[in-house]
Amino acid sequence: MNDTTPTTSEVGRRRLLGAAALGGLGLAVGLPSGHARATATPSRVPVTERRERAVVIGSGFGGGVTALRLGQAGVRTLVLERGRRWKTGPDSDTFCRMANLDGRSSWLTTESQFPGVPGTWEPYTGVIETVHGDGMTVQCGSAVGGGSLTYHGMTLQPSEEHFAASMPMMADDYTALKSWAYPLVASMLRITTVPNDILAADPYRSSRLFLDTAADAGLDTFRVPLPIGWSYVRGELAGRYTPTYTSSDLTFGVNNGGKHSIDVTYLAFAEGSGKVEVAPLHVVRDLALDKQKRWVLEVDRIDTGGVVQEHKRIIADAVFLNAGSPGTTRLLVKAKAKGLVPDLPDAVGTQWGNNGDRIYLWLQMDGDPGRPQGGPACVGGRVPDSPIPYTVIHSGSPMLPPDGTKLMTLAAYGIVDPTGTWAYDTTADDAKLTWDPAGDADLQTLIRERMNELARVGGGMMVDQDAQGPSTWHPLGGVPMGDAVDRHGRVHGHKGLYVLDGARIPGSTGDCNPSMTIAALAEHSMADILRRDLRRVF
Ligand SMILES: Cc1cc2nc3c(=O)[nH]c(=O)nc-3n(C[C@H](O)[C@H](O)[C@H](O)COP(=O)(O)OP(=O)(O)OC[C@H]3O[C@@H](n4cnc5c(N)ncnc54)[C@H](O)[C@@H]3O)c2cc1C
């Protein structure tokens, strides 16, 4: 256990402190069951004001790239991140494990938000926020480094055709993205595919079985590029570290380190520039434009239990929204509905999609997938020449099924019509998502057919895990390019306001996981923004 992990006694102390503080603070209303959010009585909490040249909200893929490129250009930059910093390394106990869920898993909830994995706890600033919408549940990162702490690391570049189908207005930029932006991200994150010796090891039996069956079912199979130092996996295979990779116990963070996440790559380099300060546990509540046309941020500094310690008003020349698709969209929908930023585009809160995500469990297939099953998700397959783009990736299962049960987890996705919208909810002072399933109906039919074809070839049966309630790890859109921002993320009609994260991508990233494209687009846009706006706008 490292020095930042909450111990039982610390949680107990926090409970007492939290109870005392909450007596004066009260809990916010309107949040879904299991969520807690502390709000502050202004008289009790110190208020400070601070002037900044550039502020980045959020420290995931968009935020990490933005911060580094601003810092390298000599721009003093403050990164406001609601989550905490997590340090990990070989054999650490930084993150909670699937078999023993605790508050480190979840953003300020009192109970598990993960179906089939129970748990209750005191509110804690854990690594994943669950956002409940109408017709869709979204899970997204809430830590320094954003979703990169909890993502498997599947780092895929879409084909030109599928990229253009997802983002028609960027079609002409694909050549530039392919020639330098995607390769730059790949080198920053030190991307490689699973080496032969690891794929041949016993815990990767399920990956090998998937590759064989998928090929027999007519899919083009491939190894997934990943930001992983494979020596850490070898350390587990040699018995030197407690299994994390080799048991796929990765959903709440990688305890053995070796993952080139944004906090230890882009953000670390940004801080190394000497120009960038990262402020964890800083929640941006509101964004406004004042009479002098300056950007004003209302920010709460919280403790790891979510209790407000300080209120800050931060005034900036430029604000780079990188709070992720849900976070950025919620801030802008609020600002528009409350009149905090006049004349925001009508498209704010529209063109949201789930990247076509669907999770299937494959049960009782022929052959033995083994247990435990190694990860991260390192092998996949695509349908050659399909009219509907479709990719399926095999992910080792972190759950040990009952004896005699054979199980594999498969994640599939494609390109969707971004039919999701976000609307302001006065009671919660927040924006809420509504998803129209027409957006991915055709794709889901194809996915179901493809999964059944795998089972026909490889035996057993497929269970659609999302059938009862669709969910996604890949939220995209809400502040779409073209209608709300320009090709480089400049919000229409508002100098010095930028959106550089997944919120500007309308619904899908071209039949692959989104992080690579979010980061590459941020690189591409920052080059343009620094060329045209530096010393003119900020
Ligand atoms: C469990 C899981 C597994 C995944 N696996 C993969 C994968 O293998 N490959 C892949 O490509 N993608 C994967 N993803 C998706 C990927 O993580 C996201 O697409 C990506 O992180 C989005 O990047 P972003 O820059 O848009 O936002 P994020 O990385 O989500 O960063 C946004 C940041 O903003 C912060 N923030 C939000 N609101 C506020 C606020 N009001 N004030 C201050 N800070 C705020 C958040 O805490 C967060 O750190 C996975 C996601 C999850 C949840």
The ligand as an ORCA input file, in Angstrom:
! r2SCAN-3c Opt
* xyz 0 1
  C     -12.686      1.444    -17.858
  C     -12.340      2.136    -19.154
  C     -11.537      1.501    -20.111
  C     -11.218      2.151    -21.304
  N     -10.389      1.546    -22.220
  C     -10.013      2.216    -23.333
  C      -9.057      1.679    -24.236
  O      -8.517      0.593    -24.018
  N      -8.706      2.402    -25.338
  C      -9.256      3.640    -25.592
  O      -8.914      4.262    -26.597
  N     -10.143      4.177    -24.744
  C     -10.509      3.521    -23.625
  N     -11.369      4.100    -22.738
  C     -11.897      5.429    -23.078
  C     -10.853      6.523    -22.811
  O     -10.434      6.446    -21.480
  C     -11.482      7.889    -23.117
  O     -11.936      7.901    -24.455
  C     -10.498      9.022    -22.929
  O      -9.937      9.010    -21.635
  C     -11.181     10.350    -23.162
  O     -10.187     11.360    -23.210
  P     -10.573     12.866    -22.912
  O      -9.362     13.681    -22.994
  O     -11.728     13.236    -23.767
  O     -11.137     12.863    -21.406
  P     -10.628     12.105    -20.066
  O      -9.444     11.259    -20.320
  O     -11.856     11.448    -19.515
  O     -10.203     13.303    -19.151
  C     -11.124     14.227    -18.645
  C     -10.634     14.680    -17.284
  O     -11.388     15.818    -16.885
  C     -11.658     15.729    -15.501
  N     -12.860     16.533    -15.216
  C     -14.130     16.287    -15.602
  N     -14.954     17.249    -15.169
  C     -14.194     18.134    -14.485
  C     -14.490     19.345    -13.801
  N     -15.727     19.852    -13.748
  N     -13.464     19.991    -13.172
  C     -12.185     19.503    -13.228
  N     -11.866     18.349    -13.863
  C     -12.860     17.680    -14.504
  C     -11.839     14.250    -15.258
  O     -11.594     13.925    -13.903
  C     -10.804     13.639    -16.195
  O      -9.578     13.423    -15.555
  C     -11.720      3.460    -21.550
  C     -12.524      4.091    -20.587
  C     -12.828      3.445    -19.406
  C     -13.697      4.166    -18.398
*
